[in-house]
Amino acid sequence: MATGEYWLGIDFGTSTTVAALAWPDGRIKPLLFDASPLLASAVFIGPGSPGMLTGADAERAALGHPAGFEANPKRRIDDGTVWLADQEIRVVDLIAAVLARVAAEAYRVAGQRPAVVVLTHPADWSRLRLGILAEAAAQAGFPNVEFVAEPVAAAAYFCTALGRRIAPGRCVIVYDLGAGTFDVSAVRVSATGFEVVASAGLDDVGGLEFDAAVVAHVRALTATAAEAWQRLDWPQTADDGFARHTLWWGARSAKEQLSRHPTSDLRLPVVGTDVHLTRGEFERAARPHLDRTTNVTFELLRDAAIPRESIGAVFLVGGSSRIPLAATLLHKTLGIAPVAIEQPELVVAEGSLLIRRTIPPAPSSGPDVGPLPVPTIATGAPGSAWRGRLSRRTVIVGAATVTALGTAASAAAVLRRDPPKGSPTPTPRPVTGARFVAELTGHTDTVFDVAFDAHGGDLIATAGGDGTIRLWSTTSRGPIDKPIPFEAGDGVPNYVRGVRFSPDGSVLAACGNNFGIGLWDVVTRGRLGYPLRGHTSVNYVVDFSPDGRTLASSSADHTIRLWDVLRRQALGAPLLGHTDNVYALAFHPHDGNIVASGGADRTVRLWDLRTRRQIGASLSAHDEIVNDVKFSPDGLLLASNGNDATVRVWDLASRQQVGEPIDLLLPAGSVSFSPDGSVLATGGRHVRLWDLASREMIGTPLTDGTSEAAAVAFNPDGTILAGAVGNSLFLWEILR
């Protein structure tokens, strides 16, 4: 490095971005943004504004105009474009805005452009994603960048900045718990570089979940202030929006304080009270999330066949890793004391600038530490608000050795999404029945459909014959703000037949008798563009693909149509084959190219969306109209029910019925699998639970038969069953 030159390392994160400068004399210092090394990765664009705001500026501007705010551009890297401030914005432009902010600050500090720019990335990123990152960097003024995988940068920091000696052939286990995601990697040290030999992660565990745990805890302590919490959940004024921002900022601050001190106080705006929090309370709330990270770490080492004697160190990285319980659980699970530092969020950015330095010499062997112990797996109590979704990015093995900055991109490995092997989660106790807990009223006509937000599980949407969509909270057991009118565009309400949340919980889709399909932003409840039109008659059902990019709809015009959610336009020609109304529709839970349907022609059909053709012959066993179809959570079975008063279960591989049909005695309008796949719930004149293995009814009917149940659905963890019964929403607690 020539005199006066400097290198710039950038860790573009999900929630925050960190940058560091390396000078010729060996000094490495973080860049500061508004006196902090953490730059919020958020971007804001105002209505009709050509420019973008980033960081804290974006967060402040979003208080008045939330529709122009994107908090996590990194999570949207596969989306191509996003809809902000009533305009379509390329994701690459959002990333470029964040990197341009870094470039401007680096130039302000150093007075010149950097000689070398290094960008870090997750170990499993493909060349396509790296290409998007490179394009964004070029827009920001960095035409030539070098890439380093995040765990490699962390290992370089461990071996160089910390001066820790790791014998060649042994691994540094990088436990990276950031603001938005969790990643764990085994990085093997060699005489010439570092090799990512295995990696795994969770996309739904990070600092944001711990913030939410704090908010949920204080909400439970102030449950009587339901009206105040509705204002905080769904702010309608600028003052309420600022109050919500203050609440979440305070929750994050309390979380960070509890990592250093035994107590903290949190002021609840609107509620108008202070809540005293202890570290013990926070750790009980955070424990289920942290248990999942330690379980994934253990499974990574087991599945990649990395013996304990090959582990040189366990290194804690990412701001959320400073939670004391994280180190405690890791130590208890692995039998190895993790290494923690004061500022773990700076490790990756600074480590990216150390790859070319010589790795410190190491002793030839380490102590004999024996095999890995079997960890004790802790799970949340049934019905616990803290239980997380079981989404895990599967182990990556065999990444290329990283010996220099320029070769990091070649180290990216393909991400497999196979189910976790040998999951240690204990088998749940069998369901014994259900206990009625609430009737939620507000609709003035029949409730036709009900859907849970699969991302969080507290939010429920209902579709009503009164022309409205209503949102409800299972925690408060009450409505969330005002109903959403379902209109054809002329201001005239129409009845709503179907409603669904996107898999990430950000978009709500609904359909009904106006031939159009509406999309809404769940946070702002603002309508996303104009209704999707193409059907020529009533729409019955909508469903999202597993990745949330495609929406399918069924209609009385005998067709199924597919829609691009992002661009809000039709995807090709409709699927043709049904000869009557198509009442039922469902995407396969794991394969977005497979859809099942059923209808008034008494058939169940499977479709391949790649060819737009039906898969094999129709499944024809029902004697009357087919009202509903649902895939089992593992995607191996399909359940269908109808006016012939039966539920039939189909094996998708053989296309044959599994066992005898369930005799319902009376026609049923809906069916739903429990999340563990062991129980079926059916709606109709009675809501009932059925043991899938024995085909026997569990307990007694849950309703008295005076009102028809048009739809039933389980919440994501299977602890609550919701039913659309008459004009009401019924909730039951599942008993085990």
Buried (B, 14 or more C-beta within 10 A) or exposed (E): BEEEBBBBBBBBBBBBBBBBBBBEEEEBBBBEBEEBBBBBBBBBBBEEBEEBBBBBBBBEBBBEBBBBBBBBBBBBBEBBBBBBBEEEBBBBBBBBBBBBBBBEBBBEEBEEBBBBBBBBBBBBBBEEBBEBBBBBBBBBBBEEBBBBBBBBBBBBBBBBBBEBBBBBBBBBBBBBBBBBBBBBBBBBBBEEBBBBBBBBBBBBBBBBBBBBBBBBBBBEBBEEBBEBBBBBBBBEEEEBBBBBBBBBEBBBBBBBBBBEEEBBEBEBBBBEBEBEBEBEBBBBBBBBBBBBBBBBBBBBBBBBEBEBBBBBBBBBBBBBBBBEBBBBBBBEBBBBEBBBBEEBBBBBBBBBBBBBEEBEEBEEEBEEBEEBEEBEBEBBEBBEBBBBBBBBBBBBBEBBBBBEBBBBBEBBBEBEEEEBEEEBEEEBEEBEBBEEEBEBEBBEBBBBBBBBBBBBBBBBBBBBBBBBBBBBBBBBBBBBBEBBBBBBEEEEBBBBBBBBBBBBBBBBBBBBBBBBBBBBBBBBBEBBEEBBBBBEEBBBBBBBBBBBBBBBBBBBBBBBBBBBBBBBEBBEEBBEBBEEBBBBBBBBBBBBEBBBBBBBBBBBBBBBBEEBEBBEEBBEBBEEBBBBBBBBBEBBBBBBBBBBBBBBBBEBEEEEBBEEBBEBEEBBBBBBBBBBBBBBBBBBBBBBBBBBEEBEBBEEBBBEEEBBBBBBBBBBBBBBBBBBBBBBBBBBBBBE
